[in-house]
Amino acid sequence: MIPLKSEAKNSSKEEKLIALSTKSLAKATKEGKTYDFPKGTDWDPEIDRITEEFYKKLNAHVHLKNGAKGKGKIIISYKNREDLERILSRIQD
């Protein structure tokens, strides 16, 4: 499971709301409830799965941002130069 950024000292209010929404959705899913997402939402469970796989491989926070026409960005957070080198090493494996 990916650690929630809301646990970090510098978390934004938006990140905390996202974390709470995700927890609520996970709880509802376990209880067999369904949720109809509003039209226009860009949430994609496949992106969440891929994000978790990146986290497992890199042991670093990863954010996938969807763009137009299937394009997007991968944002990998690191704490310091040593952490960046560790992540690079894992990518090269």
CORWO-V269987 format. One line per field, one symbol per residue. ss: DSSP state (A for helix, B for strand, O for the rest). A space follows every 50 residues. Layout:
ss=???
This chain:
ss=OOOOAAAOOOOOAAAAAAAAAAAAAAAAAAOOOOOOOOOOOOOOAAAAAA AAAAAAAAOOOBBBBBOAAAOBBBBBOOOOAAAAAAAAAAAAO
